[in-house]
Amino acid sequence: MTTTSPTPRIVELRRGVLEKNDRLAADLRTRFAAANVAVSNWVSSPGSGKTTLLERVLVRARARGFAAAALVGDCATDNDAQRLAASGAPVRQIVTDGLCHLEADMVGAHVAALEADGHALEALDLLVLENVGNLVCPTSFDLGEGLRVALMSVTEGEDKPLKYPQLFASSDLVVLTKTDLAAAVEFDEPAALGAIATVAPHRPVLRTSARTGEGVDALLDALLALPSSAAHPHPEEAP
């Protein structure tokens, strides 16, 4: 008896999902550009410290007179949105119900909800999309961002870029987090920088610490500097 492999069908469905997502992301990018708002997509593993760092960035943005907002993705709970609300910035939680990444339609729906709450895109200088903690699936999904940020904690090991090359290669900026712990965990920074350079040559790298404030202003400047209309490359297929 001859059986047919489901692989071609799976690939076809996956391509269809990505093509639909890309169309929606292109529409979002046009909207963001028209509103002149800088949009960044933060991707990291769970526990990298991105929510705490984002809180510091939102607080600093407000102190410097910039209007910032955030959409925060998680598989369940609105814990991160509650934490970030303390910054004074408008924040909405995107609960993915188990999905391991954000998609453009989710972002579009929550941007609309943000605007319905009285926070027009045109009134914002900065919108941060905090993706679900995952180093694989978010890489394939364009969210209409102008800047993709790969975050890597000093506690995660220097070879993280070599293990997850697609994320770092598709990012526009790499952020080292928890640098105040570097000495304690014997983080080999030259080795980490070498790994980043191997998979993402010439990619800018920022050192940050939410605890000490190191690099927070530099990160905020980088988020605001890149035009929101910038096209973002990503792999055709999800791994």
N, C-alpha and C positions, 0 to 999 in steps of 0.2 A: 504494500500500500504506500502510495506516494503522499508525503505531507508537504505543505507549503510553509516556508519560514515566515514568521510574522515581522521579521526585521525590516523589509522594505516598507511595510505599512507603518511601522513605528517611526521610521525616518521621515516618511511623508507627513505624518501628523505633526511631528516635531517641527518640521520646516514650516508647515502651515501656521503653527502657533507663533513661531518667531517672526514670520512675515507679517502677521496681524499686529503683533506687538510693535514691530518696527514702524508700521504705518501710524499707529497711535502715538508712538514716541516722536515721530517727525512732526505730528500736529502739536504735541506738547512743546517741542523745541521752538516751533514758530510762535506759539503763545508766549513762551518765556522771553523770547527775543523781543517781541512787540512790547512786552511789559517792562523790558530792561531790568530784569531780575536775574541775578547770578544763581545758578542752580547746581548743586553738587550732590553726588551719589556716593555715600560712604559704605565701603564694603570691608568686612573683616571677619575673623572667627569669633565665636562667643567668648566673652571674657577678655577681649583686647583692651577694654576701657574706653570704647568709642562713645558710649552714652555719657559718661562722666566728662570726657573731653568736649563733647558737643555742648553740654551744659555750660562749661567754662567759656566756650566760643560765643554762645548766645548771650551770656551775661556781659562779656567783653564788647560784643557788637552793640548792645544797648548802651553801654557806658560811653562808647565812642560815637553815638548818635546815628547808628545804622538800624534800620528796621529789618529784623530777621524772623524767620519762622521755620518750623521743622515738621516733617511728616516722618513718623517712626514706625518701622515694620517689625512685627514679632509674630510668631506662630500662635501665641495666646497671651492673654492679659494685656492691660493697659498700664502696667507698672512704669515703663520707661516714660510714657507721656506724662504721667503724674509727677515723676521726678523732674522732668524738663520744664513743666509748667511753672516751677518755682523760679525759673529764670526771668519770668515776666513776658516771655515771647509766646506768641500763639503756637500751639502744638496740637497735632492730631495723631492718634494712634491708628495704624493700619494693621488690623488683625487678619492674618492670612489663613487662619484655620488649618494650620499644619503645612501649608506650602512653604518651601524653603527659600523663597526669594520674592521680591516685589516685581510686579509687572506694570506696564504703562497704563493699563486701564484702571488699576487700583490707584495709581498716582493721580490720574485725571479725575476720578471720582472724589478723592479727598481734597484736591485743589479746589474743585467746585464747592465742596462743603466748607472749606476754609473761607472762600469768598462769600458764601452765604452767611457766614458768621461775622462778616464785616471786614475781612482782611483781604482786600483786593491785591492781586499780583502787582499792579502798578504802584502800590504803596510800599512794596517790599524792595529792599536792596539785596537780600540774601534768602534763599530757600534751601534748606538742607534735607536731603532724603536719606534717612538712616536705614540701610537695608537690613534684612534678616541676617543674623550671624551665620555665615556660610561662605566658604572660600571657592565654591565650585559653581553652583547654579546661577547666582546673581551675575556672573561674568557674561552670560549670553544674552541678558535682557537689558536693552537700552531703555532708559526711563526719560529720555529727553534732556538729560543733564548736559551741562557744559563742561563739567569737570568730574571725572571719576577718581575717587580717593581710595587707595588701598592702605589700610591701617594694620600695623604689625607691632605687637607688644614685645618688649625686650625679654619677657618671660617665656616666649613661645619658641625660642631657638633660632639660630642664625640661618638655618637652611630652609626656612618657610618659603621664600621665593622659588627655590629650586623644586620644592614639592608641589607648589601651586603656580606654575609659571604663567598660565593664562590670565589669572587675576592681575598679576603685577605687570605683565606685558600689555594688558588692555587699560591699565590705569594711566592717569595723567600726572599723578602726584603720589608719592609714598610717604606715609607718616609713621615714624617710630613713636610708640606710646610708652608710658610708664618709665621714662628714662631715669627717674629718681631711683629706680630699683636696679639699674644696670650693674652697679658694682656688687650689690648683694647677690645677684644671680650669675655673676661672672660673665656678663654678656660680651661677646667678642664683636664689637662694632665693625672693625675692618672686614671681618668675615661676612657679616650681614650685608654690608655695603657691596662687597664683591659679589655676593649671591644676587642682589638686586641688579647690579650692573650686567650680570651674565644674561638675565632674562629680559631686562628692560634697560638697555644702554641709554645713558644720558637722562634718565628719569630723575627729576628733582626729589630730594629726600629732606624731610623736616624732622627734627628731634622735638618731642613735646613731652610735657609732664603736666597732667591736670592737677597734681598735688602742689607743685612748686610754681606753676604758671609758665614754665619754660616753653617757648615756641607758640604760645596761644595767639599772640598778636601777629606773628609771622604767618600762622595758619589762616587767621581771619583775612589778612591781606591777600593771601594766595586764593582764597575762596572768592573774594570780591574782584580779583584782577582779571580772571578769564571770562571772555564774553559768553553769555548764556546761549548764544546762537551757535557755538562751536560744535561741529559734528563730532560724534564719538564712535570710534571703531569698536567692533566686538566680533567674536567668532560667529560663523554662520550657524554652527550646530552646538547645542548644549552637550557637555561631556557625557 
